[in-house]
């Protein structure tokens, strides 16, 4: 076991997004694209559900979570689709809102942005960020995806609190939407990334300009408003006057300063980056415990120390805040348990539920029999036994225990056959036997 040091690699999660935005900015500087180019100019195959939106959505919209597309993480999380296949399925996702009217966090649109980088530059996104960002900055330990993780000598392991015990879990790959959050890096290397952004986009010691002044300003310019429902719960403590999103950055005011920041979260790993650019301050935190919100506490503690603010116990305040959320979630689980109807049986013999259930957008669910019990598989990671709950509803308890459980309901048709399977409100129709 290797002790954590400043070169230990962690998953940086969605703090990758700022790198993808910067990659596009470099291509803007080179005249290979413009922020307001139609996406279809670079990706003729790209399409959303509405032909008008397909025609009008711009490169900028890919980075600002405002194209009207709903969250579609089910397309990539623990699924085996390629990036191209994932992006192509967006055309099947019904619009959630009108374009540019609402902020809905969207990882797949960042994957699309990576496809634009590849189309405009002639090299894959992973190669582009390596050659144009990591190598010039001396970020020699940073890797763009988890594909080579097993070959790295100094890597943190992800952890999760499972029933009160902190356990090592397996990594969840983000490689199929890599531009949204697949980079692995260290505090040493990410310090170099922050220094670039605080130094005006220039390499050290008056070196080459990686990002022009105009492009850097655009990255950090507010692009869309973010309402309280979509912003971080920490705003209950920081009480900002405004909350916006730039190009890969959440933004708000704190103690009279503009803060550009972003978190990263993927199973068992967390990150946060925070910049106070007017004061030349950058803070980066990495951790290997799922949703360890001490990351926010450390960021604001550092801000206070460097800005000369009065001391404040951020750890205690955030612990209280997030404990409230955990308690509320526990109450919701208790309510679900209380609504279970006892003394019921499935309508059919268990083997009658066996089959393949599919949806053109959400993919395929396979139900099989294992050792006399039903077993469900949805992608490579949502796999586990089905235990009867009530009527034709079962509870799937995932083999990957940190992913919890989910109620699964079978809808029986007029012929007495299970025709539809529902998971979390999403419906999958049974294919022909």
C-alpha beads as a LAMMPS data file, in Angstrom:
LAMMPS data file: protein, C-alpha beads

433 atoms
432 bonds

1 atom types
1 bond types

-500.0 500.0 xlo xhi
-500.0 500.0 ylo yhi
-500.0 500.0 zlo zhi

Masses

1 110.0

Atoms # bond

1 1 1 0.000 0.000 0.000
2 1 1 1.307 3.433 -0.982
3 1 1 0.800 6.400 1.338
4 1 1 -1.024 9.286 -0.288
5 1 1 1.251 12.105 -1.399
6 1 1 1.022 15.073 -3.734
7 1 1 1.494 12.782 -6.762
8 1 1 -1.209 10.240 -5.870
9 1 1 -3.804 9.958 -8.621
10 1 1 -7.472 10.457 -7.851
11 1 1 -10.489 10.655 -10.138
12 1 1 -11.061 14.379 -10.646
13 1 1 -14.617 13.788 -11.903
14 1 1 -16.452 16.747 -13.348
15 1 1 -13.599 19.164 -12.738
16 1 1 -12.557 17.645 -16.098
17 1 1 -15.272 19.794 -17.707
18 1 1 -13.201 22.974 -17.431
19 1 1 -10.430 21.252 -19.377
20 1 1 -12.849 20.325 -22.147
21 1 1 -14.043 23.929 -22.295
22 1 1 -10.424 25.113 -22.432
23 1 1 -9.687 22.654 -25.250
24 1 1 -12.502 24.183 -27.280
25 1 1 -11.142 27.615 -26.377
26 1 1 -7.752 26.718 -27.836
27 1 1 -9.473 25.748 -31.066
28 1 1 -11.374 29.040 -31.012
29 1 1 -8.028 30.842 -30.698
30 1 1 -6.779 28.928 -33.733
31 1 1 -9.827 29.820 -35.797
32 1 1 -10.894 26.187 -36.134
33 1 1 -14.276 26.836 -34.548
34 1 1 -16.323 29.586 -32.917
35 1 1 -18.270 29.441 -29.658
36 1 1 -21.490 30.085 -31.536
37 1 1 -20.936 27.668 -34.392
38 1 1 -23.861 25.287 -34.861
39 1 1 -22.837 21.919 -33.451
40 1 1 -23.884 20.321 -36.743
41 1 1 -21.198 22.348 -38.543
42 1 1 -18.635 20.091 -36.880
43 1 1 -20.795 17.014 -36.225
44 1 1 -23.208 16.622 -39.171
45 1 1 -24.576 13.437 -37.558
46 1 1 -25.556 15.170 -34.308
47 1 1 -29.291 15.397 -33.612
48 1 1 -31.677 16.089 -30.746
49 1 1 -35.362 15.237 -30.556
50 1 1 -36.486 18.605 -31.951
51 1 1 -35.184 19.426 -35.475
52 1 1 -35.230 23.137 -34.649
53 1 1 -33.030 22.634 -31.593
54 1 1 -30.738 20.339 -33.598
55 1 1 -30.265 23.134 -36.111
56 1 1 -29.870 25.923 -33.546
57 1 1 -27.854 24.386 -30.689
58 1 1 -24.392 25.955 -30.570
59 1 1 -21.010 24.804 -29.318
60 1 1 -21.484 27.134 -26.347
61 1 1 -24.731 25.351 -25.446
62 1 1 -22.904 22.046 -25.046
63 1 1 -21.015 23.528 -22.095
64 1 1 -23.786 25.405 -20.286
65 1 1 -26.409 22.731 -19.481
66 1 1 -29.174 24.720 -21.151
67 1 1 -30.031 22.948 -24.415
68 1 1 -33.297 21.662 -22.951
69 1 1 -32.023 18.073 -22.815
70 1 1 -32.900 16.124 -19.642
71 1 1 -30.296 14.410 -17.532
72 1 1 -29.324 11.262 -19.430
73 1 1 -26.702 9.673 -17.203
74 1 1 -28.439 6.315 -17.657
75 1 1 -26.938 6.268 -21.163
76 1 1 -23.366 5.938 -19.875
77 1 1 -23.276 4.970 -16.204
78 1 1 -22.113 1.335 -16.074
79 1 1 -23.217 0.831 -19.696
80 1 1 -21.148 -0.513 -22.585
81 1 1 -22.078 2.012 -25.287
82 1 1 -19.352 3.947 -27.093
83 1 1 -19.255 7.733 -26.918
84 1 1 -20.667 8.008 -30.430
85 1 1 -23.516 5.613 -29.593
86 1 1 -24.329 7.542 -26.426
87 1 1 -24.437 10.902 -28.204
88 1 1 -26.505 9.471 -31.044
89 1 1 -29.149 8.301 -28.568
90 1 1 -29.752 11.901 -27.500
91 1 1 -32.088 12.226 -30.489
92 1 1 -34.443 9.828 -28.681
93 1 1 -34.543 11.862 -25.443
94 1 1 -37.667 14.053 -25.306
95 1 1 -36.891 17.690 -24.555
96 1 1 -37.285 18.583 -20.896
97 1 1 -37.559 22.341 -21.435
98 1 1 -37.247 24.851 -24.229
99 1 1 -33.712 25.602 -25.310
100 1 1 -31.851 28.142 -23.147
101 1 1 -34.669 28.516 -20.616
102 1 1 -33.502 26.190 -17.838
103 1 1 -30.328 24.744 -16.312
104 1 1 -30.259 20.923 -16.285
105 1 1 -26.866 19.367 -15.559
106 1 1 -25.856 17.274 -18.563
107 1 1 -22.798 15.024 -18.848
108 1 1 -23.600 13.682 -22.311
109 1 1 -23.480 17.159 -23.840
110 1 1 -19.896 17.437 -22.586
111 1 1 -19.172 14.132 -24.274
112 1 1 -20.551 15.787 -27.411
113 1 1 -18.198 18.725 -26.835
114 1 1 -15.333 16.230 -26.834
115 1 1 -16.518 14.952 -30.201
116 1 1 -16.388 18.563 -31.468
117 1 1 -12.794 18.831 -30.196
118 1 1 -11.915 15.700 -32.168
119 1 1 -13.667 16.874 -35.327
120 1 1 -12.104 20.352 -35.280
121 1 1 -8.588 19.303 -34.258
122 1 1 -8.204 15.988 -36.045
123 1 1 -7.224 14.132 -32.882
124 1 1 -9.299 12.399 -30.179
125 1 1 -10.207 14.461 -27.108
126 1 1 -7.944 12.352 -24.867
127 1 1 -4.951 12.967 -27.112
128 1 1 -5.747 16.665 -27.458
129 1 1 -5.881 17.410 -23.714
130 1 1 -2.744 15.353 -23.158
131 1 1 -0.712 17.114 -25.842
132 1 1 -2.142 20.617 -25.454
133 1 1 -2.707 20.856 -21.696
134 1 1 -1.026 18.121 -19.652
135 1 1 2.342 17.954 -21.434
136 1 1 3.000 21.718 -21.733
137 1 1 2.141 22.168 -18.037
138 1 1 4.324 19.297 -16.894
139 1 1 1.328 17.344 -15.627
140 1 1 3.279 14.158 -16.192
141 1 1 1.210 11.957 -13.899
142 1 1 -2.189 12.971 -15.240
143 1 1 -4.083 10.550 -17.472
144 1 1 -7.182 11.471 -19.526
145 1 1 -9.116 8.252 -18.865
146 1 1 -9.108 5.234 -16.561
147 1 1 -8.035 2.968 -19.428
148 1 1 -4.394 2.959 -18.251
149 1 1 -5.122 3.204 -14.529
150 1 1 -3.899 -0.317 -13.754
151 1 1 -0.460 0.641 -15.084
152 1 1 -0.081 3.614 -12.733
153 1 1 2.073 3.116 -9.610
154 1 1 0.455 5.598 -7.215
155 1 1 -3.346 5.509 -7.292
156 1 1 -5.919 6.125 -4.562
157 1 1 -8.633 3.530 -4.010
158 1 1 -12.290 4.605 -3.858
159 1 1 -14.186 4.107 -0.587
160 1 1 -17.841 4.064 0.423
161 1 1 -19.694 4.005 3.737
162 1 1 -21.675 0.748 3.533
163 1 1 -23.931 0.187 6.542
164 1 1 -21.626 2.168 8.800
165 1 1 -18.371 0.596 7.610
166 1 1 -15.942 2.338 5.255
167 1 1 -15.078 -0.175 2.534
168 1 1 -12.972 -0.143 -0.623
169 1 1 -15.152 -0.346 -3.718
170 1 1 -14.347 -0.717 -7.389
171 1 1 -13.916 2.241 -9.699
172 1 1 -16.765 3.285 -11.955
173 1 1 -15.466 4.169 -15.406
174 1 1 -16.419 7.484 -16.981
175 1 1 -14.392 6.767 -20.107
176 1 1 -17.385 6.539 -22.431
177 1 1 -18.200 10.194 -21.647
178 1 1 -14.585 11.095 -20.878
179 1 1 -14.769 14.865 -21.606
180 1 1 -17.394 15.140 -18.851
181 1 1 -15.294 13.642 -16.080
182 1 1 -12.743 10.902 -16.808
183 1 1 -9.396 12.545 -15.953
184 1 1 -7.247 11.148 -13.118
185 1 1 -4.763 13.554 -11.565
186 1 1 -2.972 14.647 -8.396
187 1 1 -2.852 17.783 -6.290
188 1 1 0.613 18.466 -7.716
189 1 1 -0.568 18.374 -11.317
190 1 1 -3.846 20.157 -10.679
191 1 1 -1.885 22.952 -9.023
192 1 1 -0.185 23.496 -12.376
193 1 1 -3.586 23.617 -14.079
194 1 1 -4.843 26.219 -11.587
195 1 1 -1.694 28.319 -11.960
196 1 1 -2.243 28.432 -15.718
197 1 1 -5.751 29.803 -15.210
198 1 1 -4.576 32.344 -12.620
199 1 1 -1.584 33.348 -14.747
200 1 1 -3.654 34.519 -17.681
201 1 1 -3.347 31.334 -19.737
202 1 1 0.426 31.529 -20.095
203 1 1 3.071 28.889 -19.321
204 1 1 5.496 29.654 -16.449
205 1 1 8.246 32.239 -16.669
206 1 1 6.654 34.165 -19.502
207 1 1 6.280 31.070 -21.631
208 1 1 3.904 30.396 -24.482
209 1 1 0.275 31.477 -24.329
210 1 1 -1.991 28.432 -24.165
211 1 1 -5.198 30.453 -23.940
212 1 1 -5.723 33.995 -25.189
213 1 1 -6.934 36.703 -22.846
214 1 1 -10.255 36.902 -24.709
215 1 1 -10.827 33.150 -24.546
216 1 1 -9.902 32.959 -20.875
217 1 1 -12.361 35.774 -20.159
218 1 1 -15.066 33.899 -22.060
219 1 1 -14.501 30.714 -20.057
220 1 1 -15.159 32.598 -16.837
221 1 1 -17.964 34.862 -18.093
222 1 1 -21.408 33.971 -16.693
223 1 1 -23.353 32.228 -19.448
224 1 1 -26.571 31.145 -17.760
225 1 1 -28.392 31.660 -14.480
226 1 1 -28.545 28.714 -12.064
227 1 1 -31.513 28.563 -9.702
228 1 1 -31.314 27.361 -6.085
229 1 1 -32.715 23.966 -7.100
230 1 1 -29.693 23.304 -9.324
231 1 1 -26.936 24.946 -7.271
232 1 1 -24.931 23.489 -4.402
233 1 1 -26.662 23.197 -1.012
234 1 1 -23.690 25.069 0.456
235 1 1 -25.386 28.263 -0.730
236 1 1 -27.571 27.974 2.383
237 1 1 -24.422 28.841 4.326
238 1 1 -22.573 31.118 1.902
239 1 1 -25.754 33.067 0.992
240 1 1 -24.621 34.318 -2.436
241 1 1 -26.345 37.205 -4.187
242 1 1 -26.069 35.488 -7.564
243 1 1 -25.388 32.002 -8.933
244 1 1 -24.388 31.358 -12.538
245 1 1 -22.539 28.892 -14.765
246 1 1 -19.704 29.818 -17.120
247 1 1 -18.034 27.430 -19.541
248 1 1 -17.307 24.499 -17.243
249 1 1 -17.547 26.535 -14.029
250 1 1 -20.176 27.173 -11.373
251 1 1 -19.994 30.745 -10.152
252 1 1 -21.174 32.821 -7.207
253 1 1 -20.065 35.594 -4.930
254 1 1 -18.509 34.925 -1.526
255 1 1 -17.327 37.559 0.934
256 1 1 -17.418 40.185 -1.798
257 1 1 -15.383 38.085 -4.228
258 1 1 -16.324 36.238 -7.423
259 1 1 -15.675 32.514 -7.050
260 1 1 -15.402 30.133 -9.994
261 1 1 -15.580 26.524 -8.832
262 1 1 -16.733 23.005 -9.610
263 1 1 -16.986 19.668 -7.864
264 1 1 -16.258 16.216 -9.196
265 1 1 -18.010 13.087 -7.926
266 1 1 -17.904 9.480 -9.054
267 1 1 -18.303 6.312 -6.975
268 1 1 -15.967 6.589 -4.010
269 1 1 -14.085 9.670 -5.251
270 1 1 -14.627 13.420 -4.855
271 1 1 -12.900 16.621 -5.919
272 1 1 -13.413 20.360 -5.788
273 1 1 -11.636 23.258 -7.481
274 1 1 -12.176 26.860 -6.462
275 1 1 -10.666 30.036 -7.892
276 1 1 -10.810 33.622 -6.667
277 1 1 -9.158 34.982 -9.760
278 1 1 -9.154 38.638 -8.699
279 1 1 -7.043 37.682 -5.678
280 1 1 -4.889 35.053 -7.414
281 1 1 -6.208 32.284 -5.176
282 1 1 -6.709 28.668 -6.223
283 1 1 -7.776 25.742 -4.045
284 1 1 -7.979 22.102 -5.082
285 1 1 -9.138 19.188 -2.921
286 1 1 -9.160 15.476 -3.769
287 1 1 -10.523 12.666 -1.592
288 1 1 -11.312 8.977 -1.904
289 1 1 -14.515 8.682 0.137
290 1 1 -17.846 8.979 -1.636
291 1 1 -19.401 12.434 -1.277
292 1 1 -17.038 13.543 1.474
293 1 1 -18.334 17.099 1.696
294 1 1 -15.384 18.168 3.779
295 1 1 -14.136 19.256 0.347
296 1 1 -16.391 22.328 0.571
297 1 1 -15.242 22.991 4.134
298 1 1 -11.579 22.910 3.121
299 1 1 -12.168 25.215 0.157
300 1 1 -14.004 27.862 2.140
301 1 1 -11.562 27.545 5.054
302 1 1 -8.703 28.245 2.656
303 1 1 -10.580 31.175 1.130
304 1 1 -11.180 32.686 4.562
305 1 1 -7.539 32.351 5.583
306 1 1 -6.238 33.863 2.340
307 1 1 -8.834 36.637 2.187
308 1 1 -8.415 37.573 5.851
309 1 1 -12.004 36.716 6.781
310 1 1 -13.005 35.962 10.382
311 1 1 -12.548 32.289 11.313
312 1 1 -15.543 30.027 10.821
313 1 1 -16.050 26.334 11.600
314 1 1 -16.996 25.219 8.116
315 1 1 -16.559 21.570 8.983
316 1 1 -19.147 21.705 11.758
317 1 1 -21.611 23.787 9.747
318 1 1 -21.404 21.563 6.687
319 1 1 -21.609 18.415 8.793
320 1 1 -24.887 19.694 10.241
321 1 1 -26.188 20.708 6.813
322 1 1 -25.449 17.393 5.126
323 1 1 -26.586 15.363 8.136
324 1 1 -29.953 17.011 7.618
325 1 1 -30.030 15.732 4.044
326 1 1 -29.008 12.240 5.182
327 1 1 -31.733 12.235 7.842
328 1 1 -34.319 13.328 5.264
329 1 1 -33.231 10.513 2.947
330 1 1 -33.553 8.030 5.804
331 1 1 -37.095 9.252 6.450
332 1 1 -37.967 8.762 2.784
333 1 1 -36.688 5.209 2.959
334 1 1 -38.766 4.574 6.087
335 1 1 -41.828 5.942 4.301
336 1 1 -41.221 3.579 1.370
337 1 1 -40.940 0.660 3.796
338 1 1 -44.163 1.677 5.536
339 1 1 -46.049 1.690 2.222
340 1 1 -45.192 -1.926 1.510
341 1 1 -48.322 -4.072 1.385
342 1 1 -47.928 -7.299 3.344
343 1 1 -49.271 -10.776 2.649
344 1 1 -49.271 -10.423 -1.139
345 1 1 -47.854 -12.725 -3.801
346 1 1 -46.650 -12.215 -7.361
347 1 1 -49.351 -12.722 -9.987
348 1 1 -47.250 -15.305 -11.809
349 1 1 -44.754 -18.031 -11.137
350 1 1 -41.292 -16.475 -10.937
351 1 1 -40.022 -18.048 -14.144
352 1 1 -42.793 -16.261 -16.065
353 1 1 -41.068 -12.920 -15.415
354 1 1 -37.871 -14.089 -17.072
355 1 1 -37.134 -12.292 -20.323
356 1 1 -35.529 -9.327 -22.038
357 1 1 -37.057 -5.875 -21.663
358 1 1 -35.888 -2.999 -23.844
359 1 1 -36.290 0.691 -24.542
360 1 1 -34.757 2.384 -27.614
361 1 1 -33.351 5.190 -25.441
362 1 1 -32.529 3.528 -22.138
363 1 1 -31.269 0.190 -23.388
364 1 1 -31.893 -3.375 -22.295
365 1 1 -32.764 -5.083 -19.016
366 1 1 -32.395 -8.852 -18.738
367 1 1 -34.278 -10.840 -16.085
368 1 1 -33.112 -14.409 -15.493
369 1 1 -33.393 -17.178 -12.908
370 1 1 -30.416 -17.979 -10.690
371 1 1 -30.703 -20.568 -7.954
372 1 1 -34.483 -20.382 -7.907
373 1 1 -34.582 -16.572 -7.614
374 1 1 -35.027 -13.777 -10.138
375 1 1 -31.936 -11.824 -11.145
376 1 1 -31.768 -8.493 -13.005
377 1 1 -28.998 -7.092 -15.202
378 1 1 -29.025 -3.540 -16.527
379 1 1 -25.606 -2.849 -17.969
380 1 1 -22.423 -4.145 -16.337
381 1 1 -22.923 -2.529 -12.921
382 1 1 -26.624 -2.583 -12.080
383 1 1 -26.828 -6.293 -11.447
384 1 1 -28.468 -8.099 -8.557
385 1 1 -31.214 -10.395 -7.208
386 1 1 -34.902 -9.486 -7.158
387 1 1 -36.761 -10.128 -3.890
388 1 1 -40.548 -9.918 -3.819
389 1 1 -41.786 -6.626 -2.389
390 1 1 -45.542 -6.674 -2.961
391 1 1 -47.901 -7.648 -5.782
392 1 1 -45.768 -7.555 -8.973
393 1 1 -43.129 -5.260 -7.512
394 1 1 -39.715 -6.602 -6.509
395 1 1 -36.717 -4.989 -4.887
396 1 1 -33.417 -5.228 -6.742
397 1 1 -30.470 -5.218 -4.343
398 1 1 -27.389 -4.520 -6.424
399 1 1 -24.375 -6.800 -6.091
400 1 1 -22.342 -3.589 -5.933
401 1 1 -23.777 -2.828 -2.497
402 1 1 -22.810 0.851 -2.515
403 1 1 -25.358 1.391 -5.272
404 1 1 -28.169 0.473 -2.904
405 1 1 -31.453 -0.945 -4.147
406 1 1 -34.330 -0.099 -6.459
407 1 1 -37.958 -1.110 -6.750
408 1 1 -38.796 -2.898 -9.991
409 1 1 -42.407 -3.355 -11.130
410 1 1 -43.737 -5.713 -13.785
411 1 1 -46.923 -4.719 -15.602
412 1 1 -49.074 -7.697 -16.603
413 1 1 -50.975 -7.429 -19.877
414 1 1 -54.475 -8.686 -20.760
415 1 1 -53.020 -12.065 -21.726
416 1 1 -51.519 -12.607 -18.299
417 1 1 -47.961 -11.991 -19.441
418 1 1 -45.436 -9.456 -18.055
419 1 1 -45.390 -6.843 -20.837
420 1 1 -43.491 -3.976 -19.208
421 1 1 -40.780 -3.610 -16.576
422 1 1 -40.442 -0.316 -14.718
423 1 1 -37.359 0.872 -12.849
424 1 1 -37.596 4.250 -11.143
425 1 1 -40.406 5.303 -13.462
426 1 1 -38.553 4.280 -16.624
427 1 1 -40.422 1.688 -18.711
428 1 1 -38.858 -1.161 -20.670
429 1 1 -41.089 -3.222 -22.986
430 1 1 -40.700 -6.972 -23.149
431 1 1 -39.233 -8.219 -26.394
432 1 1 -40.617 -11.271 -28.117
433 1 1 -39.619 -14.562 -26.519

Bonds

1 1 1 2
2 1 2 3
3 1 3 4
4 1 4 5
5 1 5 6
6 1 6 7
7 1 7 8
8 1 8 9
9 1 9 10
10 1 10 11
11 1 11 12
12 1 12 13
13 1 13 14
14 1 14 15
15 1 15 16
16 1 16 17
17 1 17 18
18 1 18 19
19 1 19 20
20 1 20 21
21 1 21 22
22 1 22 23
23 1 23 24
24 1 24 25
25 1 25 26
26 1 26 27
27 1 27 28
28 1 28 29
29 1 29 30
30 1 30 31
31 1 31 32
32 1 32 33
33 1 33 34
34 1 34 35
35 1 35 36
36 1 36 37
37 1 37 38
38 1 38 39
39 1 39 40
40 1 40 41
41 1 41 42
42 1 42 43
43 1 43 44
44 1 44 45
45 1 45 46
46 1 46 47
47 1 47 48
48 1 48 49
49 1 49 50
50 1 50 51
51 1 51 52
52 1 52 53
53 1 53 54
54 1 54 55
55 1 55 56
56 1 56 57
57 1 57 58
58 1 58 59
59 1 59 60
60 1 60 61
61 1 61 62
62 1 62 63
63 1 63 64
64 1 64 65
65 1 65 66
66 1 66 67
67 1 67 68
68 1 68 69
69 1 69 70
70 1 70 71
71 1 71 72
72 1 72 73
73 1 73 74
74 1 74 75
75 1 75 76
76 1 76 77
77 1 77 78
78 1 78 79
79 1 79 80
80 1 80 81
81 1 81 82
82 1 82 83
83 1 83 84
84 1 84 85
85 1 85 86
86 1 86 87
87 1 87 88
88 1 88 89
89 1 89 90
90 1 90 91
91 1 91 92
92 1 92 93
93 1 93 94
94 1 94 95
95 1 95 96
96 1 96 97
97 1 97 98
98 1 98 99
99 1 99 100
100 1 100 101
101 1 101 102
102 1 102 103
103 1 103 104
104 1 104 105
105 1 105 106
106 1 106 107
107 1 107 108
108 1 108 109
109 1 109 110
110 1 110 111
111 1 111 112
112 1 112 113
113 1 113 114
114 1 114 115
115 1 115 116
116 1 116 117
117 1 117 118
118 1 118 119
119 1 119 120
120 1 120 121
121 1 121 122
122 1 122 123
123 1 123 124
124 1 124 125
125 1 125 126
126 1 126 127
127 1 127 128
128 1 128 129
129 1 129 130
130 1 130 131
131 1 131 132
132 1 132 133
133 1 133 134
134 1 134 135
135 1 135 136
136 1 136 137
137 1 137 138
138 1 138 139
139 1 139 140
140 1 140 141
141 1 141 142
142 1 142 143
143 1 143 144
144 1 144 145
145 1 145 146
146 1 146 147
147 1 147 148
148 1 148 149
149 1 149 150
150 1 150 151
151 1 151 152
152 1 152 153
153 1 153 154
154 1 154 155
155 1 155 156
156 1 156 157
157 1 157 158
158 1 158 159
159 1 159 160
160 1 160 161
161 1 161 162
162 1 162 163
163 1 163 164
164 1 164 165
165 1 165 166
166 1 166 167
167 1 167 168
168 1 168 169
169 1 169 170
170 1 170 171
171 1 171 172
172 1 172 173
173 1 173 174
174 1 174 175
175 1 175 176
176 1 176 177
177 1 177 178
178 1 178 179
179 1 179 180
180 1 180 181
181 1 181 182
182 1 182 183
183 1 183 184
184 1 184 185
185 1 185 186
186 1 186 187
187 1 187 188
188 1 188 189
189 1 189 190
190 1 190 191
191 1 191 192
192 1 192 193
193 1 193 194
194 1 194 195
195 1 195 196
196 1 196 197
197 1 197 198
198 1 198 199
199 1 199 200
200 1 200 201
201 1 201 202
202 1 202 203
203 1 203 204
204 1 204 205
205 1 205 206
206 1 206 207
207 1 207 208
208 1 208 209
209 1 209 210
210 1 210 211
211 1 211 212
212 1 212 213
213 1 213 214
214 1 214 215
215 1 215 216
216 1 216 217
217 1 217 218
218 1 218 219
219 1 219 220
220 1 220 221
221 1 221 222
222 1 222 223
223 1 223 224
224 1 224 225
225 1 225 226
226 1 226 227
227 1 227 228
228 1 228 229
229 1 229 230
230 1 230 231
231 1 231 232
232 1 232 233
233 1 233 234
234 1 234 235
235 1 235 236
236 1 236 237
237 1 237 238
238 1 238 239
239 1 239 240
240 1 240 241
241 1 241 242
242 1 242 243
243 1 243 244
244 1 244 245
245 1 245 246
246 1 246 247
247 1 247 248
248 1 248 249
249 1 249 250
250 1 250 251
251 1 251 252
252 1 252 253
253 1 253 254
254 1 254 255
255 1 255 256
256 1 256 257
257 1 257 258
258 1 258 259
259 1 259 260
260 1 260 261
261 1 261 262
262 1 262 263
263 1 263 264
264 1 264 265
265 1 265 266
266 1 266 267
267 1 267 268
268 1 268 269
269 1 269 270
270 1 270 271
271 1 271 272
272 1 272 273
273 1 273 274
274 1 274 275
275 1 275 276
276 1 276 277
277 1 277 278
278 1 278 279
279 1 279 280
280 1 280 281
281 1 281 282
282 1 282 283
283 1 283 284
284 1 284 285
285 1 285 286
286 1 286 287
287 1 287 288
288 1 288 289
289 1 289 290
290 1 290 291
291 1 291 292
292 1 292 293
293 1 293 294
294 1 294 295
295 1 295 296
296 1 296 297
297 1 297 298
298 1 298 299
299 1 299 300
300 1 300 301
301 1 301 302
302 1 302 303
303 1 303 304
304 1 304 305
305 1 305 306
306 1 306 307
307 1 307 308
308 1 308 309
309 1 309 310
310 1 310 311
311 1 311 312
312 1 312 313
313 1 313 314
314 1 314 315
315 1 315 316
316 1 316 317
317 1 317 318
318 1 318 319
319 1 319 320
320 1 320 321
321 1 321 322
322 1 322 323
323 1 323 324
324 1 324 325
325 1 325 326
326 1 326 327
327 1 327 328
328 1 328 329
329 1 329 330
330 1 330 331
331 1 331 332
332 1 332 333
333 1 333 334
334 1 334 335
335 1 335 336
336 1 336 337
337 1 337 338
338 1 338 339
339 1 339 340
340 1 340 341
341 1 341 342
342 1 342 343
343 1 343 344
344 1 344 345
345 1 345 346
346 1 346 347
347 1 347 348
348 1 348 349
349 1 349 350
350 1 350 351
351 1 351 352
352 1 352 353
353 1 353 354
354 1 354 355
355 1 355 356
356 1 356 357
357 1 357 358
358 1 358 359
359 1 359 360
360 1 360 361
361 1 361 362
362 1 362 363
363 1 363 364
364 1 364 365
365 1 365 366
366 1 366 367
367 1 367 368
368 1 368 369
369 1 369 370
370 1 370 371
371 1 371 372
372 1 372 373
373 1 373 374
374 1 374 375
375 1 375 376
376 1 376 377
377 1 377 378
378 1 378 379
379 1 379 380
380 1 380 381
381 1 381 382
382 1 382 383
383 1 383 384
384 1 384 385
385 1 385 386
386 1 386 387
387 1 387 388
388 1 388 389
389 1 389 390
390 1 390 391
391 1 391 392
392 1 392 393
393 1 393 394
394 1 394 395
395 1 395 396
396 1 396 397
397 1 397 398
398 1 398 399
399 1 399 400
400 1 400 401
401 1 401 402
402 1 402 403
403 1 403 404
404 1 404 405
405 1 405 406
406 1 406 407
407 1 407 408
408 1 408 409
409 1 409 410
410 1 410 411
411 1 411 412
412 1 412 413
413 1 413 414
414 1 414 415
415 1 415 416
416 1 416 417
417 1 417 418
418 1 418 419
419 1 419 420
420 1 420 421
421 1 421 422
422 1 422 423
423 1 423 424
424 1 424 425
425 1 425 426
426 1 426 427
427 1 427 428
428 1 428 429
429 1 429 430
430 1 430 431
431 1 431 432
432 1 432 433
